[in-house]
Amino acid sequence: MSETLVKHFYTTQVSKEWRRLVKDPYHRLELETTLHFLEKYLPQGGLVLDAGGGPGRYTHELARRGFDVVLLDLTPANLAFARRQIKKAGIQKQVKDVAEGSIVDLSRFGDNTFDAVVCTGGPLSHVLNPQDRERAISELIRVAKPGAPVFISVMSRLSVLIYDLYTAPEAIGLAHFKPMRDTGDYDGKSMFTCCHFFLPEEFRAAFDGQPVEVLEMAGLEGISSHQSLALNKLSKDEKLWAIWKETHYKTCTHPSVVGISEHILLVCQKKEPKCLHLPSV
């Protein structure tokens, strides 16, 4: 049911989602901060899975940086749009496949296939069933090569509560508010599609027991979260904008900032398999 709602919602949002990360300086902050951490941890080259990549914004960014990319998304309308944009940009050689599928089931890909795995923008937040979320994380890690970085971003529970207070205080009295506050789950019956909003400690704990080392967590909008008007205005002053972006990168990994940011990014690295030492004869 949740998968059907998500697919329907994003079918109506293709162009809007394509423009979302570049529409203004505030939204570009999510894109640029994600790319900051991608560039920090990605290998020099190789094959990258853009899982839940929507209309392909990160596929384009990765292809322009010389990576081979496989784009996977749940929504056919996103993929049709992505194919047109890939051709328009002339990056067909770098994009090895554009495939329909869910991050919950990556069985089309073998173990240890990708040199990096990217799942950004919140696809994991659209998986409501806790067991399915656990499976999605396991799948994203399974298809990564040993030593490969895995980047996953989700939507923040504390941030969405602040958003309701800031932009739609009447929503605080609606039936969905307390369940969302207490569990993180939103049923998708109005405004937005179904979603699980994460607490930062919940997101981090989801990787316990997985064969990975967690490297960093970051708030992608950081201390600028929900301050789009002020940030967009500030961006017009080149000197102040440079100081603010420096401030953003110095603070976006602080635990308190991670929790209130609209999107939370977790970067981990798949562990190398342990060598078995056979006893000498």
MARTI-698704 format. One record per residue (C-alpha): residue number from 1; residue in three letters; x negated, y negated, z negated. Coordinates in steps of 0.05 Angstrom, whole numbers, padded with zeros to 5 digits. Each point is the difference from the previous one (the first is absolute). Layout:
# MARTI-698704
<i: NUM	aa: ALA	c1: X	c2: Y	c3: Z>
...
//
This chain:
# MARTI-698704
<i: 1	aa: MET	c1: 00000	c2: 00000	c3: 00000>
<i: 2	aa: SER	c1: -00054	c2: -00050	c3: -00019>
<i: 3	aa: GLU	c1: -00039	c2: 00016	c3: 00063>
<i: 4	aa: THR	c1: 00061	c2: -00015	c3: 00042>
<i: 5	aa: LEU	c1: 00011	c2: -00067	c3: -00035>
<i: 6	aa: VAL	c1: -00073	c2: -00019	c3: 00009>
<i: 7	aa: LYS	c1: 00001	c2: 00018	c3: 00074>
<i: 8	aa: HIS	c1: 00064	c2: -00039	c3: 00012>
<i: 9	aa: PHE	c1: -00027	c2: -00061	c3: -00037>
<i: 10	aa: TYR	c1: -00066	c2: -00004	c3: 00037>
<i: 11	aa: THR	c1: 00035	c2: 00013	c3: 00067>
<i: 12	aa: THR	c1: 00032	c2: -00069	c3: -00011>
<i: 13	aa: GLN	c1: -00064	c2: -00033	c3: -00023>
<i: 14	aa: VAL	c1: -00052	c2: 00019	c3: 00053>
<i: 15	aa: SER	c1: -00018	c2: -00070	c3: 00025>
<i: 16	aa: LYS	c1: 00007	c2: -00030	c3: -00069>
<i: 17	aa: GLU	c1: -00047	c2: 00052	c3: -00030>
<i: 18	aa: TRP	c1: -00051	c2: -00010	c3: 00057>
<i: 19	aa: ARG	c1: -00001	c2: -00075	c3: -00015>
<i: 20	aa: ARG	c1: 00005	c2: 00006	c3: -00076>
<i: 21	aa: LEU	c1: -00075	c2: 00003	c3: -00015>
<i: 22	aa: VAL	c1: -00019	c2: -00058	c3: 00045>
<i: 23	aa: LYS	c1: 00060	c2: -00047	c3: -00007>
<i: 24	aa: ASP	c1: -00034	c2: -00048	c3: -00048>
<i: 25	aa: PRO	c1: -00061	c2: -00004	c3: -00046>
<i: 26	aa: TYR	c1: 00037	c2: 00030	c3: -00059>
<i: 27	aa: HIS	c1: 00018	c2: 00064	c3: 00039>
<i: 28	aa: ARG	c1: -00068	c2: 00002	c3: 00033>
<i: 29	aa: LEU	c1: -00030	c2: 00006	c3: -00070>
<i: 30	aa: GLU	c1: 00027	c2: 00071	c3: -00004>
<i: 31	aa: LEU	c1: -00030	c2: 00017	c3: 00067>
<i: 32	aa: GLU	c1: -00067	c2: -00034	c3: -00013>
<i: 33	aa: THR	c1: -00008	c2: 00030	c3: -00069>
<i: 34	aa: THR	c1: 00015	c2: 00069	c3: 00025>
<i: 35	aa: LEU	c1: -00051	c2: -00010	c3: 00056>
<i: 36	aa: HIS	c1: -00050	c2: -00025	c3: -00052>
<i: 37	aa: PHE	c1: 00003	c2: 00067	c3: -00036>
<i: 38	aa: LEU	c1: 00003	c2: 00040	c3: 00064>
<i: 39	aa: GLU	c1: -00063	c2: -00033	c3: 00025>
<i: 40	aa: LYS	c1: -00033	c2: 00012	c3: -00068>
<i: 41	aa: TYR	c1: 00012	c2: 00075	c3: 00000>
<i: 42	aa: LEU	c1: 00012	c2: 00024	c3: 00071>
<i: 43	aa: PRO	c1: -00056	c2: 00040	c3: 00034>
<i: 44	aa: GLN	c1: -00037	c2: -00029	c3: 00060>
<i: 45	aa: GLY	c1: 00048	c2: 00034	c3: 00048>
<i: 46	aa: GLY	c1: 00042	c2: 00062	c3: 00011>
<i: 47	aa: LEU	c1: 00073	c2: 00022	c3: 00002>
<i: 48	aa: VAL	c1: 00050	c2: -00035	c3: -00045>
<i: 49	aa: LEU	c1: 00072	c2: 00019	c3: -00016>
<i: 50	aa: ASP	c1: 00047	c2: -00059	c3: -00006>
<i: 51	aa: ALA	c1: 00055	c2: 00036	c3: -00038>
<i: 52	aa: GLY	c1: 00067	c2: -00035	c3: -00005>
<i: 53	aa: GLY	c1: -00031	c2: -00054	c3: 00043>
<i: 54	aa: GLY	c1: 00066	c2: -00029	c3: 00026>
<i: 55	aa: PRO	c1: -00008	c2: -00040	c3: 00064>
<i: 56	aa: GLY	c1: -00076	c2: 00006	c3: -00005>
<i: 57	aa: ARG	c1: -00030	c2: -00063	c3: -00029>
<i: 58	aa: TYR	c1: -00056	c2: 00038	c3: -00035>
<i: 59	aa: THR	c1: -00009	c2: 00046	c3: 00060>
<i: 60	aa: HIS	c1: -00018	c2: -00062	c3: 00040>
<i: 61	aa: GLU	c1: -00047	c2: -00026	c3: -00053>
<i: 62	aa: LEU	c1: -00035	c2: 00067	c3: -00005>
<i: 63	aa: ALA	c1: -00005	c2: 00010	c3: 00075>
<i: 64	aa: ARG	c1: -00030	c2: -00070	c3: 00009>
<i: 65	aa: ARG	c1: -00053	c2: 00020	c3: -00050>
<i: 66	aa: GLY	c1: -00019	c2: 00060	c3: 00043>
<i: 67	aa: PHE	c1: 00036	c2: 00056	c3: -00037>
<i: 68	aa: ASP	c1: 00040	c2: 00055	c3: 00034>
<i: 69	aa: VAL	c1: 00069	c2: -00001	c3: -00029>
<i: 70	aa: VAL	c1: 00061	c2: 00045	c3: -00007>
<i: 71	aa: LEU	c1: 00064	c2: -00039	c3: -00016>
<i: 72	aa: LEU	c1: 00055	c2: 00039	c3: -00035>
<i: 73	aa: ASP	c1: 00067	c2: -00029	c3: -00020>
<i: 74	aa: LEU	c1: 00070	c2: 00024	c3: -00018>
<i: 75	aa: THR	c1: 00038	c2: -00049	c3: 00045>
<i: 76	aa: PRO	c1: 00003	c2: 00011	c3: 00076>
<i: 77	aa: ALA	c1: 00015	c2: -00073	c3: 00012>
<i: 78	aa: ASN	c1: -00065	c2: -00019	c3: -00035>
<i: 79	aa: LEU	c1: -00039	c2: 00049	c3: 00043>
<i: 80	aa: ALA	c1: 00031	c2: -00024	c3: 00065>
<i: 81	aa: PHE	c1: -00018	c2: -00071	c3: -00018>
<i: 82	aa: ALA	c1: -00070	c2: 00022	c3: -00021>
<i: 83	aa: ARG	c1: -00013	c2: 00034	c3: 00067>
<i: 84	aa: ARG	c1: 00018	c2: -00064	c3: 00037>
<i: 85	aa: GLN	c1: -00045	c2: -00042	c3: -00044>
<i: 86	aa: ILE	c1: -00058	c2: 00049	c3: 00005>
<i: 87	aa: LYS	c1: 00004	c2: -00003	c3: 00076>
<i: 88	aa: LYS	c1: 00006	c2: -00075	c3: -00001>
<i: 89	aa: ALA	c1: -00062	c2: -00006	c3: -00044>
<i: 90	aa: GLY	c1: -00039	c2: 00049	c3: 00044>
<i: 91	aa: ILE	c1: -00019	c2: 00046	c3: -00057>
<i: 92	aa: GLN	c1: 00028	c2: 00065	c3: 00029>
<i: 93	aa: LYS	c1: -00068	c2: 00033	c3: -00002>
<i: 94	aa: GLN	c1: -00007	c2: -00011	c3: -00075>
<i: 95	aa: VAL	c1: 00071	c2: 00022	c3: -00017>
<i: 96	aa: LYS	c1: -00003	c2: 00075	c3: 00007>
<i: 97	aa: ASP	c1: 00073	c2: 00014	c3: -00017>
<i: 98	aa: VAL	c1: 00065	c2: -00034	c3: -00020>
<i: 99	aa: ALA	c1: 00040	c2: 00052	c3: -00037>
<i: 100	aa: GLU	c1: 00068	c2: 00004	c3: -00034>
<i: 101	aa: GLY	c1: -00002	c2: 00030	c3: -00070>
<i: 102	aa: SER	c1: 00004	c2: -00009	c3: -00075>
<i: 103	aa: ILE	c1: -00058	c2: -00008	c3: -00048>
<i: 104	aa: VAL	c1: 00033	c2: 00055	c3: -00042>
<i: 105	aa: ASP	c1: -00018	c2: 00051	c3: 00054>
<i: 106	aa: LEU	c1: -00065	c2: -00008	c3: 00038>
<i: 107	aa: SER	c1: -00003	c2: 00073	c3: 00020>
<i: 108	aa: ARG	c1: -00013	c2: -00020	c3: 00072>
<i: 109	aa: PHE	c1: -00070	c2: -00019	c3: -00023>
<i: 110	aa: GLY	c1: -00052	c2: 00049	c3: -00026>
<i: 111	aa: ASP	c1: -00038	c2: -00004	c3: -00064>
<i: 112	aa: ASN	c1: -00059	c2: -00048	c3: 00000>
<i: 113	aa: THR	c1: 00018	c2: -00033	c3: 00066>
<i: 114	aa: PHE	c1: -00009	c2: -00075	c3: -00011>
<i: 115	aa: ASP	c1: -00059	c2: -00043	c3: -00017>
<i: 116	aa: ALA	c1: 00047	c2: -00046	c3: -00037>
<i: 117	aa: VAL	c1: 00075	c2: -00002	c3: -00017>
<i: 118	aa: VAL	c1: 00039	c2: -00065	c3: -00004>
<i: 119	aa: CYS	c1: 00071	c2: -00003	c3: -00028>
<i: 120	aa: THR	c1: 00013	c2: -00074	c3: -00011>
<i: 121	aa: GLY	c1: 00060	c2: -00046	c3: -00004>
<i: 122	aa: GLY	c1: 00038	c2: 00045	c3: -00048>
<i: 123	aa: PRO	c1: 00021	c2: 00065	c3: 00036>
<i: 124	aa: LEU	c1: -00010	c2: 00040	c3: -00064>
<i: 125	aa: SER	c1: 00049	c2: -00047	c3: -00035>
<i: 126	aa: HIS	c1: 00055	c2: 00023	c3: 00048>
<i: 127	aa: VAL	c1: -00006	c2: 00072	c3: -00025>
<i: 128	aa: LEU	c1: 00051	c2: 00004	c3: -00057>
<i: 129	aa: ASN	c1: -00008	c2: 00072	c3: -00022>
<i: 130	aa: PRO	c1: -00058	c2: 00006	c3: -00049>
<i: 131	aa: GLN	c1: -00020	c2: 00069	c3: 00026>
<i: 132	aa: ASP	c1: -00001	c2: -00027	c3: 00071>
<i: 133	aa: ARG	c1: -00044	c2: -00058	c3: -00022>
<i: 134	aa: GLU	c1: -00048	c2: 00049	c3: -00032>
<i: 135	aa: ARG	c1: 00000	c2: 00041	c3: 00064>
<i: 136	aa: ALA	c1: -00012	c2: -00062	c3: 00043>
<i: 137	aa: ILE	c1: -00061	c2: -00019	c3: -00041>
<i: 138	aa: SER	c1: -00026	c2: 00071	c3: 00004>
<i: 139	aa: GLU	c1: 00011	c2: 00001	c3: 00075>
<i: 140	aa: LEU	c1: -00035	c2: -00067	c3: 00011>
<i: 141	aa: ILE	c1: -00060	c2: 00026	c3: -00038>
<i: 142	aa: ARG	c1: 00002	c2: 00069	c3: 00032>
<i: 143	aa: VAL	c1: -00009	c2: -00026	c3: 00071>
<i: 144	aa: ALA	c1: -00059	c2: -00045	c3: -00020>
<i: 145	aa: LYS	c1: -00070	c2: 00027	c3: 00007>
<i: 146	aa: PRO	c1: -00042	c2: 00011	c3: -00063>
<i: 147	aa: GLY	c1: -00031	c2: -00067	c3: -00017>
<i: 148	aa: ALA	c1: 00052	c2: -00039	c3: 00040>
<i: 149	aa: PRO	c1: 00035	c2: -00061	c3: -00029>
<i: 150	aa: VAL	c1: 00075	c2: 00001	c3: -00009>
<i: 151	aa: PHE	c1: 00038	c2: -00066	c3: -00005>
<i: 152	aa: ILE	c1: 00072	c2: -00001	c3: -00025>
<i: 153	aa: SER	c1: 00041	c2: -00061	c3: -00018>
<i: 154	aa: VAL	c1: 00068	c2: -00002	c3: -00035>
<i: 155	aa: MET	c1: 00051	c2: -00052	c3: -00023>
<i: 156	aa: SER	c1: -00003	c2: -00024	c3: -00072>
<i: 157	aa: ARG	c1: 00055	c2: 00008	c3: -00051>
<i: 158	aa: LEU	c1: -00020	c2: -00060	c3: -00042>
<i: 159	aa: SER	c1: -00004	c2: -00043	c3: 00062>
<i: 160	aa: VAL	c1: 00070	c2: 00017	c3: 00024>
<i: 161	aa: LEU	c1: 00028	c2: -00018	c3: -00068>
<i: 162	aa: ILE	c1: -00035	c2: -00067	c3: 00003>
<i: 163	aa: TYR	c1: 00027	c2: -00008	c3: 00071>
<i: 164	aa: ASP	c1: 00072	c2: 00009	c3: -00023>
<i: 165	aa: LEU	c1: -00010	c2: -00051	c3: -00055>
<i: 166	aa: TYR	c1: -00032	c2: -00049	c3: 00047>
<i: 167	aa: THR	c1: 00043	c2: 00005	c3: 00062>
<i: 168	aa: ALA	c1: 00065	c2: 00037	c3: -00018>
<i: 169	aa: PRO	c1: 00014	c2: -00004	c3: -00075>
<i: 170	aa: GLU	c1: 00071	c2: 00023	c3: 00012>
<i: 171	aa: ALA	c1: -00029	c2: 00068	c3: 00019>
<i: 172	aa: ILE	c1: -00021	c2: 00011	c3: -00072>
<i: 173	aa: GLY	c1: 00073	c2: 00012	c3: -00017>
<i: 174	aa: LEU	c1: 00013	c2: 00050	c3: 00056>
<i: 175	aa: ALA	c1: 00005	c2: 00075	c3: -00010>
<i: 176	aa: HIS	c1: -00067	c2: 00016	c3: 00033>
<i: 177	aa: PHE	c1: -00043	c2: -00045	c3: -00043>
<i: 178	aa: LYS	c1: -00008	c2: 00040	c3: -00065>
<i: 179	aa: PRO	c1: -00012	c2: 00067	c3: 00035>
<i: 180	aa: MET	c1: -00052	c2: -00033	c3: 00043>
<i: 181	aa: ARG	c1: -00031	c2: -00033	c3: -00060>
<i: 182	aa: ASP	c1: -00003	c2: 00064	c3: -00040>
<i: 183	aa: THR	c1: -00017	c2: 00052	c3: 00054>
<i: 184	aa: GLY	c1: -00026	c2: -00040	c3: 00059>
<i: 185	aa: ASP	c1: 00053	c2: 00030	c3: 00046>
<i: 186	aa: TYR	c1: 00044	c2: -00042	c3: 00044>
<i: 187	aa: ASP	c1: 00056	c2: 00033	c3: 00040>
<i: 188	aa: GLY	c1: -00003	c2: -00045	c3: 00060>
<i: 189	aa: LYS	c1: 00074	c2: -00018	c3: 00001>
<i: 190	aa: SER	c1: -00011	c2: -00075	c3: 00012>
<i: 191	aa: MET	c1: -00054	c2: -00048	c3: 00025>
<i: 192	aa: PHE	c1: -00057	c2: 00051	c3: 00005>
<i: 193	aa: THR	c1: -00006	c2: 00074	c3: 00014>
<i: 194	aa: CYS	c1: -00010	c2: 00053	c3: -00053>
<i: 195	aa: CYS	c1: -00066	c2: -00007	c3: -00036>
<i: 196	aa: HIS	c1: -00040	c2: 00022	c3: -00060>
<i: 197	aa: PHE	c1: -00036	c2: -00059	c3: -00032>
<i: 198	aa: PHE	c1: -00063	c2: 00021	c3: -00038>
<i: 199	aa: LEU	c1: -00031	c2: -00021	c3: -00065>
<i: 200	aa: PRO	c1: -00076	c2: -00004	c3: 00009>
<i: 201	aa: GLU	c1: -00013	c2: 00053	c3: -00053>
<i: 202	aa: GLU	c1: 00052	c2: 00046	c3: 00033>
<i: 203	aa: PHE	c1: -00033	c2: -00009	c3: 00068>
<i: 204	aa: ARG	c1: -00069	c2: 00015	c3: -00029>
<i: 205	aa: ALA	c1: 00025	c2: 00061	c3: -00038>
<i: 206	aa: ALA	c1: 00028	c2: 00029	c3: 00065>
<i: 207	aa: PHE	c1: -00071	c2: 00016	c3: 00021>
<i: 208	aa: ASP	c1: -00019	c2: 00038	c3: -00063>
<i: 209	aa: GLY	c1: -00015	c2: 00071	c3: 00018>
<i: 210	aa: GLN	c1: -00012	c2: -00017	c3: 00073>
<i: 211	aa: PRO	c1: -00069	c2: 00015	c3: 00031>
<i: 212	aa: VAL	c1: -00018	c2: -00074	c3: 00003>
<i: 213	aa: GLU	c1: -00038	c2: -00054	c3: -00036>
<i: 214	aa: VAL	c1: 00040	c2: -00064	c3: -00009>
<i: 215	aa: LEU	c1: -00046	c2: -00057	c3: 00021>
<i: 216	aa: GLU	c1: 00042	c2: -00063	c3: -00008>
<i: 217	aa: MET	c1: 00070	c2: -00027	c3: -00009>
<i: 218	aa: ALA	c1: 00019	c2: -00070	c3: 00024>
<i: 219	aa: GLY	c1: 00059	c2: -00046	c3: 00003>
<i: 220	aa: LEU	c1: 00006	c2: -00019	c3: 00073>
<i: 221	aa: GLU	c1: 00035	c2: -00067	c3: -00012>
<i: 222	aa: GLY	c1: -00034	c2: -00006	c3: -00068>
<i: 223	aa: ILE	c1: 00012	c2: -00063	c3: -00041>
<i: 224	aa: SER	c1: 00033	c2: -00031	c3: 00061>
<i: 225	aa: SER	c1: 00060	c2: 00048	c3: -00005>
<i: 226	aa: HIS	c1: 00067	c2: -00035	c3: 00011>
<i: 227	aa: GLN	c1: -00035	c2: -00066	c3: 00011>
<i: 228	aa: SER	c1: 00008	c2: -00003	c3: 00075>
<i: 229	aa: LEU	c1: 00019	c2: -00073	c3: 00005>
<i: 230	aa: ALA	c1: -00059	c2: -00023	c3: -00042>
<i: 231	aa: LEU	c1: -00049	c2: 00046	c3: 00035>
<i: 232	aa: ASN	c1: 00022	c2: -00019	c3: 00070>
<i: 233	aa: LYS	c1: -00006	c2: -00073	c3: -00018>
<i: 234	aa: LEU	c1: -00069	c2: 00011	c3: -00031>
<i: 235	aa: SER	c1: -00025	c2: 00036	c3: 00062>
<i: 236	aa: LYS	c1: 00003	c2: -00065	c3: 00039>
<i: 237	aa: ASP	c1: -00058	c2: -00027	c3: -00040>
<i: 238	aa: GLU	c1: -00061	c2: 00040	c3: 00025>
<i: 239	aa: LYS	c1: -00043	c2: -00014	c3: -00061>
<i: 240	aa: LEU	c1: 00053	c2: 00017	c3: -00052>
<i: 241	aa: TRP	c1: 00022	c2: 00061	c3: 00040>
<i: 242	aa: ALA	c1: -00071	c2: 00028	c3: 00000>
<i: 243	aa: ILE	c1: -00006	c2: -00010	c3: -00075>
<i: 244	aa: TRP	c1: 00068	c2: 00033	c3: -00012>
<i: 245	aa: LYS	c1: -00017	c2: 00060	c3: 00043>
<i: 246	aa: GLU	c1: -00065	c2: 00009	c3: -00038>
<i: 247	aa: THR	c1: 00041	c2: -00004	c3: -00064>
<i: 248	aa: HIS	c1: 00049	c2: 00052	c3: 00028>
<i: 249	aa: TYR	c1: -00055	c2: 00050	c3: 00015>
<i: 250	aa: LYS	c1: -00032	c2: -00011	c3: -00068>
<i: 251	aa: THR	c1: 00065	c2: 00015	c3: -00037>
<i: 252	aa: CYS	c1: 00041	c2: 00048	c3: 00044>
<i: 253	aa: THR	c1: -00029	c2: 00062	c3: -00034>
<i: 254	aa: HIS	c1: 00014	c2: -00024	c3: -00071>
<i: 255	aa: PRO	c1: 00050	c2: 00049	c3: -00031>
<i: 256	aa: SER	c1: 00050	c2: -00055	c3: -00019>
<i: 257	aa: VAL	c1: -00002	c2: -00028	c3: 00070>
<i: 258	aa: VAL	c1: 00009	c2: 00069	c3: 00032>
<i: 259	aa: GLY	c1: 00065	c2: 00010	c3: -00038>
<i: 260	aa: ILE	c1: 00034	c2: -00064	c3: 00021>
<i: 261	aa: SER	c1: -00021	c2: 00001	c3: 00073>
<i: 262	aa: GLU	c1: 00052	c2: 00015	c3: 00052>
<i: 263	aa: HIS	c1: -00042	c2: 00057	c3: 00029>
<i: 264	aa: ILE	c1: -00050	c2: 00043	c3: -00036>
<i: 265	aa: LEU	c1: -00057	c2: 00033	c3: 00038>
<i: 266	aa: LEU	c1: -00037	c2: 00061	c3: -00026>
<i: 267	aa: VAL	c1: -00065	c2: 00021	c3: 00032>
<i: 268	aa: CYS	c1: -00027	c2: 00070	c3: -00013>
<i: 269	aa: GLN	c1: -00051	c2: 00047	c3: 00030>
<i: 270	aa: LYS	c1: 00011	c2: 00073	c3: 00012>
<i: 271	aa: LYS	c1: -00049	c2: 00042	c3: -00039>
<i: 272	aa: GLU	c1: -00050	c2: 00045	c3: 00032>
<i: 273	aa: PRO	c1: 00015	c2: 00074	c3: -00012>
<i: 274	aa: LYS	c1: -00039	c2: 00031	c3: -00056>
<i: 275	aa: CYS	c1: -00055	c2: 00047	c3: 00023>
<i: 276	aa: LEU	c1: 00004	c2: 00071	c3: -00028>
<i: 277	aa: HIS	c1: -00067	c2: 00024	c3: -00026>
<i: 278	aa: LEU	c1: -00004	c2: 00075	c3: 00006>
<i: 279	aa: PRO	c1: -00043	c2: 00035	c3: -00051>
<i: 280	aa: SER	c1: -00067	c2: 00023	c3: 00027>
<i: 281	aa: VAL	c1: -00009	c2: 00074	c3: 00009>
//
